[in-house]
Amino acid sequence: MTTEPARPAPDVLAELHALREGDAPTRGGRTFAYVYDAGLAGLDELAAAAYTAYATVNGLDPTVFPSVARLENDVVGAAARLLGAPGAQGTFTSGGTESILLAVKAARDHARTVRGITAPQLVIAATAHAAFHKAAHYLGLDTVVVPVDPDTFRADAVAMAAALTDRTALVVASAPSYAHGVIDPVGEIAAAAAARGVLCHVDACIGGWLLPHLRRAGRDVPPFDLSVPGVTSLSVDLHKYGYADKGASVVLYRDAELRRHQYFAHAGWPGYPVVNPTVQGTKSGGLLAQAWAVLQHVGDDGYTALAARVAEASDRLLAGLRATEGIKILGEPAAGLVAFTVTGTTAGPPDLSLLLHLADEMRERGWYLQPQLSFDGLPPNLHLTLTPAAVGQVDALLGDLATALRAARALPPVTVDPGLAELAAGLDPGALGPEEIASVLAFAGLGSDKGLPTRMAPVLVLLDALPGPLKERLLAEFIGSVFRV
C-alpha cells in the first residue's frame, strides 16, 4: 500500500486552477451548452459564499437543521407562485434528472395505489428528454414513444392522446423540448390525459424560470404550467435560467397528496426512522442555500430584465442565421434555445459532414456549439443555449460562423464505408467482448489511451451511422474508459 503525503493548500488550489484551464469557459457567452451565464457582477461570489455558509449542514434531517426547511419552503414557494396553482406543493432536488425521476416515481406509485396498474406505461414524444427514458429504465415502466410533427418538431397532441391506454401512468409535454427549443401543445395533451384519468407532467426544466419572465417582458408565451387544467406535475431547474449553481431544481405537484407518492419512508431496521423526499439521503445544505441566495438577490424584476436580454440575443441570432445561405432553423424557437442545420446547397438536404465540420471549425475559433445527431427522420443540427451574456457576443458569433462555414465547405466530406456500416448493423452489442469493444472504439477515434481527437466530425459521422443499441454500448464503454483509476 502506498501513501500520499499531505500537500499545502496553495499547491492543491493551484493544481485545480491549472486543470480548469483545459475546460470550456463557463462565463463570457462563448459556450452554448451546459452552462448559464447571467452576466451579473458578483452573482458567482454570492452563490459561493452562501454555499460555504451551509456546506457542512446536512439536509437529511430538518428537525436537526430547521433552517433547511425554511430555505426549501422559500425556494419551492417561489416556484409555486411562478408556476403553480392553489395547493401546489413541491421539493428541492439536485437537478432536472432527479426532478424527473421523482415525478415518474410518484406517477408510478400513484398508478399502482389509486388505479391498480401493475405494468405501468410512460407516454412521451420522441423529443422528450433522455431523463424520462432513464427514469423508466430505473423504475420499471414501459415507454411509449410518439413521433413528433416533422416540420414543427412539436409533440403531436392527437397522436399522444391516441397512445394513452389503461396502463398509462404518466404522459409528458415539454416547455420547451431541449433539442429544438419548441413548446409542445401542453393544454391539448393535458386535456387528453385528464379525460383518461392519467397524470400529466410538464418538463419545464429549461424553460420554467424563463418563460414566465419572457411573458412579463412582453413576449407571447402560451400557458404551460400547473394552472393549465390536467397538468399534475412540473419540473423546473434553478441552475438553468434561475442562474443558481448546479445542481438546483424543483419538482412541483398539484397537491400534497400526489407529492406523497414521491416520498420514501422506512422504519423496518434498528437505526433511526428514515424518510427521504428525494433520491438522496444525506446532502449538503450548500446547494439549497446558494439557490435561495440567488433567487433572493435577483428578484422578479431582475429575472424579467435577464429574460429580455435572452430574447434580444435570440432575435439577433435568428435574424443572422436566416440571412446566412445554407442554414435552416428548425421549428420556431421560443425559449432561448436555437437549433439549426446546414445544407450543401440552398435547397438541398441537411449535410451531416458539413454540419460537423462547422462545429469543429467553430470550436477552433473558441465557440462551443453542441452537435445533435439525426434521429428517426429528424435532421442533425447544431444546438445553442442562449444566456444574457450572449447578447454582446452575437455579432462576433455570426461573423465567425460565416468564416467557419466557408472553411467547412472547403474541407473534404467525411463518410462512412458502406461495408463497415453494413457490418455494424449486424453486430449484437450485448455479445461483444472487451477486446472487440476496444477495437471498435479505437476505430471510431475514441481510444482512451490517446484521449479525444481534436476534431470530432469523423467520430460523430460514424456514430450517426451506427444502430442505436450499438451506439449506446459504445458510448457507455467510452465513458467507462474515461472514468478509471
C-alpha positions in Angstrom: 0.0 0.0 0.0 1.4 3.4 -1.0 0.6 6.6 0.8 0.3 10.1 -0.5 1.9 12.9 1.5 -0.2 15.9 2.6 0.1 18.9 0.3 0.0 22.6 1.2 -3.4 24.2 0.5 -2.0 26.7 -2.0 -0.5 23.9 -4.1 -3.8 22.0 -4.1 -5.7 25.1 -5.3 -3.1 25.9 -7.9 -3.5 22.4 -9.4 -7.2 22.8 -9.5 -6.9 26.1 -11.3 -4.4 24.6 -13.8 -6.8 21.7 -14.5 -9.6 24.2 -15.3 -7.6 25.8 -18.0 -8.3 22.9 -20.3 -12.1 23.2 -19.9 -14.5 25.2 -22.0 -15.2 28.6 -20.4 -18.3 28.8 -18.2 -18.5 32.6 -18.3 -18.4 35.1 -21.2 -21.1 33.8 -23.5 -19.0 31.6 -25.8 -20.1 28.1 -24.6 -23.6 27.4 -25.9 -24.4 24.3 -23.8 -24.2 23.1 -20.2 -23.7 26.5 -18.6 -25.9 29.5 -17.9 -24.3 32.9 -17.5 -26.4 35.8 -16.2 -23.6 38.2 -16.8 -24.3 39.8 -13.4 -21.3 41.0 -11.5 -21.0 39.5 -8.0 -23.5 36.7 -8.5 -21.0 33.9 -8.5 -19.4 35.3 -5.4 -22.8 35.5 -3.6 -23.6 31.9 -4.6 -20.2 30.7 -3.4 -20.5 32.5 -0.1 -24.0 31.1 0.5 -22.8 27.6 -0.3 -19.9 27.9 2.1 -22.2 29.1 4.9 -24.2 25.8 4.5 -21.7 23.4 3.2 -21.5 21.4 6.4 -25.2 21.4 7.1 -26.8 18.0 6.4 -30.2 18.4 4.6 -31.2 14.9 5.6 -33.0 15.9 8.8 -34.8 19.3 9.0 -35.6 18.6 12.7 -31.9 18.9 13.5 -31.3 21.7 11.0 -34.6 23.6 10.8 -33.1 26.3 8.6 -33.1 23.8 5.8 -36.9 23.6 5.9 -37.2 27.4 5.9 -34.9 27.7 2.9 -36.6 24.9 1.0 -40.1 26.3 1.7 -38.9 29.7 0.4 -37.4 28.2 -2.8 -40.3 25.9 -3.5 -42.8 28.6 -2.6 -41.2 30.9 -5.2 -41.5 28.2 -7.9 -45.1 27.5 -6.9 -46.0 31.2 -7.1 -44.5 31.4 -10.5 -45.6 28.1 -12.0 -48.2 26.6 -9.7 -51.9 26.6 -8.8 -53.7 26.8 -5.5 -52.5 23.9 -3.3 -49.3 23.2 -5.3 -46.5 21.6 -3.3 -43.0 20.6 -4.2 -39.5 19.6 -3.4 -36.0 21.0 -4.0 -33.8 18.5 -5.9 -30.3 18.2 -7.2 -31.2 18.8 -10.8 -33.7 18.1 -13.7 -32.9 14.5 -13.9 -33.7 13.9 -10.2 -36.9 16.0 -10.5 -38.0 13.9 -13.5 -37.1 10.6 -11.7 -39.2 11.7 -8.7 -42.2 12.8 -10.9 -42.1 9.4 -12.7 -41.8 7.6 -9.4 -44.7 9.5 -8.0 -46.8 8.7 -11.1 -45.9 5.0 -11.0 -46.8 4.7 -7.3 -50.0 6.7 -7.8 -51.0 4.4 -10.7 -50.3 1.3 -8.5 -52.2 2.6 -5.5 -55.1 4.6 -7.0 -55.7 2.8 -10.3 -54.3 -0.7 -9.7 -51.9 -0.6 -12.6 -49.2 -3.3 -12.2 -47.4 -2.8 -15.6 -47.3 1.0 -16.0 -46.5 2.8 -19.2 -44.9 6.2 -19.7 -46.1 8.1 -22.9 -43.6 10.6 -24.3 -42.9 12.4 -27.5 -39.8 11.4 -29.4 -38.3 14.8 -28.4 -38.8 14.2 -24.6 -35.6 14.5 -22.7 -33.5 11.3 -22.2 -34.0 11.6 -18.5 -37.5 10.2 -19.0 -36.1 7.1 -20.6 -33.6 6.9 -17.7 -36.5 7.1 -15.2 -38.5 4.4 -17.0 -35.4 2.2 -17.1 -34.7 2.7 -13.4 -38.3 2.4 -12.2 -39.6 -0.3 -14.4 -42.1 1.5 -16.7 -42.6 0.7 -20.4 -42.0 3.7 -22.6 -44.4 4.5 -25.5 -42.6 6.9 -27.8 -44.8 9.0 -30.1 -43.3 10.7 -33.3 -43.4 14.5 -33.4 -44.5 16.7 -36.2 -41.6 16.7 -38.7 -42.0 20.3 -39.6 -42.6 22.0 -36.2 -40.8 19.4 -34.0 -43.7 19.7 -31.5 -45.5 16.8 -29.9 -48.5 15.7 -31.9 -51.3 16.1 -29.4 -53.7 13.8 -31.4 -51.2 11.0 -31.6 -50.2 11.5 -27.9 -53.9 11.1 -27.0 -54.3 8.0 -29.1 -51.2 6.5 -27.3 -52.9 6.6 -23.9 -54.1 3.3 -22.6 -55.4 1.9 -19.3 -51.8 1.2 -18.4 -50.6 4.8 -18.9 -49.3 6.2 -15.6 -47.9 9.4 -17.0 -47.9 11.4 -20.2 -45.2 14.1 -20.7 -45.2 17.5 -22.5 -42.1 19.8 -22.8 -41.9 23.5 -22.4 -39.7 23.7 -24.3 -38.1 20.5 -25.6 -34.3 20.6 -25.2 -33.3 19.5 -28.7 -35.2 22.2 -30.7 -36.4 24.7 -28.2 -40.1 24.5 -29.2 -43.0 24.3 -26.8 -45.4 21.3 -27.0 -49.2 21.8 -27.1 -49.4 21.4 -23.3 -53.1 22.3 -23.0 -54.2 19.7 -25.5 -52.0 16.9 -24.1 -53.1 17.7 -20.6 -56.8 17.7 -21.5 -56.5 14.3 -23.2 -54.7 13.0 -20.1 -57.4 14.3 -17.8 -60.1 12.8 -19.9 -58.5 9.3 -19.4 -57.7 9.9 -15.7 -53.9 10.0 -16.5 -51.4 12.2 -14.8 -49.6 14.8 -17.0 -46.1 16.1 -16.3 -44.6 19.2 -17.9 -40.9 19.2 -18.4 -40.1 22.8 -17.9 -36.6 22.1 -16.6 -35.1 24.5 -19.1 -37.9 26.9 -19.7 -39.8 27.1 -16.4 -37.9 30.0 -14.9 -37.5 31.8 -18.3 -40.9 31.6 -20.0 -43.0 33.5 -17.3 -40.4 36.3 -17.3 -40.4 36.4 -21.1 -44.2 36.9 -20.8 -43.6 39.7 -18.3 -41.1 41.2 -20.8 -43.9 41.4 -23.4 -43.3 38.1 -25.3 -46.2 35.8 -26.3 -45.9 32.7 -24.2 -48.7 30.0 -24.3 -50.0 28.6 -21.0 -47.8 25.6 -19.9 -47.7 25.4 -16.1 -49.8 23.9 -13.3 -52.5 26.5 -13.9 -53.3 24.5 -17.1 -56.2 22.0 -16.4 -54.9 18.5 -16.4 -51.2 19.3 -15.7 -50.4 17.4 -12.4 -46.7 17.9 -12.0 -43.9 20.1 -13.4 -40.1 20.3 -13.1 -38.0 23.5 -13.3 -34.3 23.9 -12.9 -32.9 26.8 -11.0 -29.4 26.2 -12.3 -30.5 27.0 -15.8 -32.4 30.3 -16.2 -32.6 30.8 -12.5 -28.7 31.2 -12.7 -28.1 29.3 -9.5 -25.1 27.0 -9.3 -25.6 23.3 -10.3 -27.4 21.4 -9.1 -30.6 23.1 -8.1 -34.1 22.1 -9.3 -37.7 21.9 -8.1 -40.4 19.4 -8.8 -43.9 20.7 -8.2 -47.2 18.7 -7.8 -50.8 19.9 -7.9 -51.2 19.0 -4.2 -49.5 17.3 -1.3 -51.4 14.1 -1.8 -49.8 13.5 -5.1 -46.4 14.6 -3.8 -46.7 11.9 -1.0 -46.1 9.2 -3.7 -42.7 10.6 -4.3 -41.5 10.0 -0.7 -39.7 7.0 0.7 -40.1 6.1 4.4 -38.7 3.1 6.2 -38.9 2.1 9.9 -38.1 -1.6 9.5 -34.5 -1.5 10.7 -32.8 -0.9 14.0 -31.4 2.5 13.1 -33.1 5.9 13.0 -36.5 6.2 11.2 -35.8 7.1 7.6 -37.9 9.4 5.5 -36.4 10.8 2.2 -38.3 13.2 0.0 -35.7 12.8 -2.7 -33.4 10.1 -4.2 -30.6 11.5 -2.0 -30.5 10.9 1.8 -27.6 12.8 3.2 -27.0 16.0 1.2 -25.2 19.3 1.8 -27.4 22.3 2.5 -25.0 24.3 0.4 -26.7 23.9 -2.9 -30.1 24.8 -1.4 -28.6 27.9 0.3 -26.9 29.2 -2.8 -30.1 28.8 -4.9 -32.1 30.6 -2.2 -29.5 33.4 -2.1 -29.5 33.8 -5.9 -33.3 33.9 -6.1 -33.5 36.5 -3.3 -30.8 38.7 -4.9 -32.0 38.7 -8.5 -35.7 39.1 -7.8 -38.7 39.1 -10.2 -37.8 42.4 -11.9 -34.2 41.2 -12.3 -35.3 37.9 -13.9 -37.6 39.8 -16.2 -34.7 42.0 -17.3 -32.5 39.0 -17.8 -35.2 37.3 -19.9 -35.5 40.3 -22.1 -31.7 40.1 -22.7 -32.1 36.4 -23.7 -34.9 37.4 -26.1 -32.8 40.1 -27.6 -29.9 37.7 -28.2 -32.3 35.2 -29.7 -33.8 37.7 -32.0 -30.5 38.9 -33.3 -29.1 35.4 -33.7 -32.1 34.1 -35.5 -32.1 37.1 -37.9 -28.4 36.5 -38.7 -28.9 32.8 -39.2 -31.8 33.3 -41.5 -29.7 35.6 -43.6 -26.9 33.0 -44.0 -27.2 30.9 -47.1 -27.4 27.2 -46.4 -28.6 27.5 -42.8 -32.0 26.3 -41.8 -33.5 27.0 -38.4 -35.5 24.0 -37.0 -39.0 24.8 -35.7 -39.9 28.1 -34.0 -37.6 28.6 -31.1 -39.5 30.0 -28.1 -37.3 29.9 -25.0 -33.6 30.8 -25.6 -32.8 27.5 -27.4 -31.9 27.5 -31.1 -31.2 24.5 -33.4 -30.2 24.9 -37.0 -29.0 22.6 -39.7 -26.7 23.2 -42.7 -27.3 22.2 -46.3 -24.8 21.6 -49.0 -26.9 23.7 -51.4 -29.6 26.3 -50.9 -32.4 23.8 -51.3 -30.6 20.6 -50.5 -31.0 18.2 -47.6 -29.1 18.6 -44.3 -25.4 17.8 -44.8 -24.1 15.9 -41.7 -20.4 16.1 -42.7 -20.6 19.8 -43.4 -22.5 20.4 -40.2 -19.9 18.6 -38.0 -17.0 20.3 -39.9 -18.7 23.6 -39.0 -18.9 22.6 -35.3 -15.1 21.7 -35.3 -14.3 25.0 -37.1 -16.2 27.0 -34.5 -14.5 25.1 -31.7 -11.2 26.1 -33.1 -12.3 29.7 -33.0 -13.3 29.5 -29.4 -17.0 28.7 -29.6 -18.8 25.6 -28.4 -22.0 24.7 -30.4 -23.5 21.4 -29.4 -23.8 18.8 -32.2 -27.0 16.7 -32.2 -27.1 13.7 -34.5 -30.0 12.6 -36.7 -32.8 10.6 -35.1 -35.9 8.8 -36.6 -36.1 11.1 -39.6 -35.3 14.3 -37.6 -32.3 16.1 -39.1 -28.9 16.5 -37.4 -28.2 20.0 -36.1 -26.2 22.4 -34.0 -27.8 23.4 -30.7 -27.3 26.7 -29.0 -28.5 27.7 -25.5 -28.6 31.5 -25.2 -28.0 33.3 -22.0 -27.9 37.1 -21.1 -24.1 37.0 -21.5 -24.6 36.0 -25.2 -26.1 39.4 -26.1 -22.7 41.0 -26.5 -21.3 38.0 -28.4 -24.0 37.6 -31.2 -22.2 39.8 -33.8 -18.9 38.1 -33.2 -20.5 34.7 -33.3 -22.2 35.4 -36.6 -19.0 36.7 -38.1 -17.0 33.7 -37.1 -19.9 31.4 -38.2 -19.7 32.8 -41.7 -16.0 32.3 -41.8 -16.2 28.9 -40.3 -18.9 27.8 -42.8 -16.7 28.8 -45.7 -13.8 26.8 -44.2 -16.0 23.8 -43.6 -17.3 23.8 -47.2 -13.7 23.7 -48.4 -13.0 20.5 -46.5 -13.5 17.1 -48.0 -16.6 15.3 -46.7 -16.4 12.7 -44.0 -18.0 9.5 -45.0 -18.6 6.0 -43.5 -17.5 3.0 -45.5 -20.7 1.2 -46.6 -19.2 -2.2 -45.8 -18.5 -1.0 -42.3 -22.0 0.3 -41.8 -23.4 -3.0 -43.0 -21.1 -4.9 -40.6 -22.1 -2.7 -37.7 -25.8 -3.2 -38.4 -25.3 -6.9 -37.9 -23.5 -6.8 -34.6 -25.1 -7.8 -31.4 -23.9 -5.1 -28.8 -24.7 -7.5 -25.9 -22.4 -10.2 -27.3 -19.4 -8.0 -27.9 -16.4 -8.8 -25.6 -14.0 -6.2 -24.1 -11.4 -6.7 -26.9 -14.0 -6.2 -29.6 -15.4 -3.1 -28.0 -11.9 -1.7 -27.6 -11.2 -2.3 -31.3 -14.4 -0.6 -32.3 -13.7 2.4 -30.0 -10.2 2.7 -31.5 -11.6 2.6 -35.0 -14.1 5.3 -34.1 -11.4 7.5 -32.7 -12.4 7.0 -29.1 -9.4 5.1 -27.9 -8.9 6.0 -24.2 -5.1 5.9 -24.5 -5.0 9.0 -26.8 -7.9 11.0 -25.4 -10.5 12.7 -27.5 -9.5 13.7 -31.1 -9.1 17.4 -31.7 -11.8 17.2 -34.5 -14.9 15.3 -33.7 -16.5 15.2 -37.2 -15.1 11.8 -38.2 -16.2 10.3 -34.8 -19.7 11.7 -34.9 -20.3 10.8 -38.6 -19.5 7.2 -37.6 -21.7 7.3 -34.5 -24.6 8.8 -36.6 -24.4 5.8 -38.9 -24.4 3.1 -36.2 -27.6 1.4 -34.9 -28.9 2.8 -31.7 -28.1 -0.1 -29.4 -24.5 -0.3 -30.6 -24.2 3.4 -30.3 -25.3 3.3 -26.7 -23.0 0.4 -25.9 -20.0 2.2 -27.3 -20.8 5.5 -25.5 -21.2 3.6 -22.2 -17.9 1.8 -22.7 -16.2 5.0 -23.7 -17.3 6.8 -20.6 -16.2 3.8 -18.6 -12.8 4.2 -20.1 -12.6 7.8 -19.2 -13.5 7.3 -15.5 -11.0 4.7 -14.4 -8.1 4.6 -12.0 
